[in-house]
């Protein structure tokens, strides 16, 4: 099955490197509006189309990945589907639910497969948390914290509003997609605060509280001015807590083993004493390593090939994509109005 790429930037190169290792996919070529990137493609042994029309009119190309700035996803995806190509866009799929509805409508009209590259579903840290959540390792989970922190601000086109920049669209889309894969119930309220520390054009971070119908809360946060990072994941259940500190899977699960032993050694500080906040004694808890779950992000593309052949459905569905987009819009609205948004997503 023959594939082509639109947008040969950092992620575009990543896609090429991945697909070169997948059997049964032929790379027809790439297109980028910048001549220097077309030259870079040729230096990697790739065909560089001289125009978008040349790529879209190539009958050998069956499906394309769009890895351009966010504002270009919609027109490029629609043009590609109308040219008979199946389409994958980089995340976020586009910048609004109205745009997304148009893209879905064209997919149905043309009969072309259309989806988005939510590659973080294959991250080892997410898969570990998902197993812990699904297997109820912690008992009833009542709070989930998911965050990514950096200290380099925001740069390039992601810092420009006209290109659909900002960290909620850039990284928030990953964390929210993961969250909605964990908690399979409606979101009933959202509160979000966006930050503008390094730029006043787009958000360079955000902090949010999302509440689900059962009362489960999630604190989702992205920051780009953090020189000491908080944990990547912190999940609380009635019987224990799981923490994953970083990308390297440093962390653990701590579960209660004996509720009947209530003795505690009081903590004495310079200003007082507390028994309530004293740590549990070792005989009342057990510590467990994080589950190690193997994954292969190339399964995303293998699924797309089978979906094009009618053998299975796309892993990332239209309804899932729309749900994430609507949740991001509710978060933007909350930040703009500085209030809790009551909804059902």
JOSULCOR-V544890 format. One record per residue. N is the residue number from 1. PHI is phi in whole degrees, -180 to 180 (none if undefined). D_FIRST is the distance of its C-alpha to the first C-alpha in whole Angstrom. Layout:
# JOSULCOR-V544890
n = <N/N>
phi = <PHI/PHI>
d_first = <D_FIRST/D_FIRST>
This chain:
# JOSULCOR-V544890
n = <1/2/3/4/5/6/7/8/9/10/11/12/13/14/15/16/17/18/19/20/21/22/23/24/25/26/27/28/29/30/31/32/33/34/35/36/37/38/39/40/41/42/43/44/45/46/47/48/49/50/51/52/53/54/55/56/57/58/59/60/61/62/63/64/65/66/67/68/69/70/71/72/73/74/75/76/77/78/79/80/81/82/83/84/85/86/87/88/89/90/91/92/93/94/95/96/97/98/99/100/101/102/103/104/105/106/107/108/109/110/111/112/113/114/115/116/117/118/119/120/121/122/123/124/125/126/127/128/129/130/131/132/133/134/135/136/137/138/139/140/141/142/143/144/145/146/147/148/149/150/151/152/153/154/155/156/157/158/159/160/161/162/163/164/165/166/167/168/169/170/171/172/173/174/175/176/177/178/179/180/181/182/183/184/185/186/187/188/189/190/191/192/193/194/195/196/197/198/199/200/201/202/203/204/205/206/207/208/209/210/211/212/213/214/215/216/217/218/219/220/221/222/223/224/225/226/227/228/229/230/231/232/233/234/235/236/237/238/239/240/241/242/243/244/245/246/247/248/249/250/251/252/253/254/255/256/257/258/259/260/261/262/263/264/265/266/267/268/269/270/271/272/273/274/275/276/277/278/279/280/281/282/283/284/285/286/287/288/289/290/291/292/293/294/295/296/297/298/299/300/301/302/303/304/305/306/307/308/309/310/311/312/313/314/315/316/317/318/319/320/321/322/323/324/325/326/327/328/329/330/331/332/333/334/335/336/337/338/339/340/341/342/343/344/345>
phi = <none/-99/-126/-139/-119/-114/105/-102/-97/-61/-69/-60/-61/-60/-61/-60/-62/-68/-69/-66/-104/-103/-64/73/-117/-105/-92/-76/160/-135/-134/-141/-68/-94/-62/-65/-78/-66/-64/-61/-65/-63/-66/-92/83/-102/-76/-112/-65/-84/-154/-64/-60/-62/-66/-69/-91/-76/-68/-78/-80/-100/-146/-130/-114/-105/-126/-110/-54/-60/-68/-91/-60/-61/-63/-69/-64/-65/-62/-68/-65/-68/-87/93/-97/-78/-132/-120/-106/-68/-82/-69/-56/-167/-109/-158/-69/-65/-61/-63/-60/-61/-65/-65/-61/-67/-60/-68/-64/-93/72/-96/-68/-140/-153/-127/-85/-91/-68/-72/-67/-99/-66/-64/-65/-64/-64/-66/-63/-63/-65/-60/-68/-65/-87/55/-58/-98/75/-70/-79/-119/-152/-127/-115/-135/-152/-132/-126/-139/-135/-112/66/-132/-138/68/-65/-67/-94/-113/-64/-64/-99/75/-80/112/-81/-64/-74/-83/-107/-57/-60/-68/-66/-72/-61/-62/-60/-72/-78/-82/-100/-91/-154/-67/-81/-112/-156/-142/-132/-141/-123/-95/-111/-137/-77/-104/-157/-107/-89/-138/-67/-105/171/-162/-135/-142/-122/-117/-116/-98/-58/-81/102/-60/-110/-134/-108/-113/-145/-132/-138/-124/-129/-113/-100/-129/-91/-82/-60/-60/-134/-147/-120/-111/-128/-66/-113/173/-139/-119/-129/-122/-79/-156/-66/-93/65/-81/167/-167/-113/-119/-121/-73/-117/-152/-78/-73/-86/-111/-63/-149/-88/-57/-95/-107/-111/-64/-113/165/-137/-141/-102/-59/-95/-69/-66/-69/-75/-60/-75/-103/-135/-132/-110/-131/-71/-71/-66/-101/-122/-74/-148/-139/-62/-67/-60/-58/-70/-62/-64/-63/-62/-68/-67/-63/-81/76/-91/-161/-87/-60/-63/-96/-91/-61/-65/-66/-62/-65/-63/-63/-63/-66/-68/-63/-65/-64/-69/-61/-63/-61/-65/-67/-90/55/-154/-73/-102/-91/-152/-148/-119>
d_first = <0/4/7/10/14/17/20/20/23/24/21/18/19/19/15/14/16/15/11/12/14/11/10/6/5/6/9/10/13/15/18/22/25/27/27/28/25/23/25/24/20/21/23/21/19/17/16/19/18/22/22/20/20/19/15/16/16/14/12/9/8/7/8/11/13/17/19/22/26/26/28/25/23/24/24/21/19/21/20/16/16/19/17/14/12/11/13/14/18/20/23/25/23/26/30/31/31/31/29/26/28/27/23/23/25/22/19/21/22/19/17/15/14/16/17/19/18/21/21/24/24/23/26/29/32/30/29/33/34/32/34/37/37/35/38/41/42/44/45/45/43/45/44/40/40/37/37/36/38/38/41/39/40/37/36/33/32/32/36/36/36/35/31/32/33/35/34/34/31/30/31/32/29/28/31/32/28/29/33/31/29/33/35/34/37/38/39/42/44/42/44/43/44/42/44/44/46/44/43/44/41/39/39/39/39/40/42/42/43/41/43/41/43/44/46/43/43/41/41/38/39/37/40/40/43/44/45/46/43/43/41/37/38/42/42/45/46/49/49/47/45/42/42/39/40/37/34/35/36/39/41/43/44/47/49/52/54/57/58/62/63/63/65/64/66/66/65/68/67/69/70/70/68/66/65/62/60/61/58/58/59/57/58/57/53/51/48/44/41/38/35/33/29/26/23/20/18/15/15/15/11/11/13/11/7/10/12/10/10/14/14/16/17/16/18/20/21/23/26/26/25/28/30/30/30/33/35/34/36/39/39/39/42/44/44/45/48/49/49/47/45/45/42/40/36>
